[in-house]
């Protein structure tokens, strides 16, 4: 019976790595679908090519990439939406939550619940986004002068909140104006 414990450890470690890979594959699947949809089905568009390159760097299998492109070109393409939610985290930090979802009602409720359980506040559109601008890559950056310095306690709470948001399958990015 000496092999049971070793196999058990291997099995649990493999399950954890497989779950992490699956999360990455799902994220890139959605990103590719939205990019292809926004490009009107043109897979040679710069936005599509950059996301596919990023997916390849994360070792997403070619089959998964092809499947996402095919799905975006089909009837299911209209189902995914890119949404941006705003809110305030610990210490009054402004947060932008970028998500790709097929059900905006479910996702907004999940985001509100995460904020509520972790001491944050969900905000209406425009309440936080004024303090951010998009950079050349399409990511949000805090405007100069809007960054907040946090205490160590608030910084830990913020890191925990960001982790919880990133565990959600629909959420792709979290942007904050903390220094």
Buried (B, 14 or more C-beta within 10 A) or exposed (E): EEEEEEEEEEEEEEEEEEEEBEEEBBBBBBBBBBBBBBBEEEBEBEBBBEBBEEBEEEEBEEEBBEBBBEBBBEEEBEEBBBBBBBBBBBBEBBBBBBBBBBEEEEBBEBBBEBBEEBBBBBBEEEBBBEBBEEEEEEEBBBEEEBBBEBEEEBBEBBBBBBEBBBEBBBBBBBBBBBE
